[in-house]
């Protein structure tokens, strides 16, 4: 294990996020996915939608 890596604790695991529901755009250039925390402290789970991809050169 690297000395630079943080110690794995229950809090670190609970505060982590996990990606889910990846969806590729029709043109194949972008991917949308949701991220949500692993540890849920409330009744309603909060998540965020992320968009990743690139635009064509010169546009």
Long-range contacts (C-beta under 8 A, 24 or more apart in sequence): 13-38, 13-39, 14-38, 14-39, 15-39, 19-50, 25-53, 29-53, 29-54, 29-55, 29-56
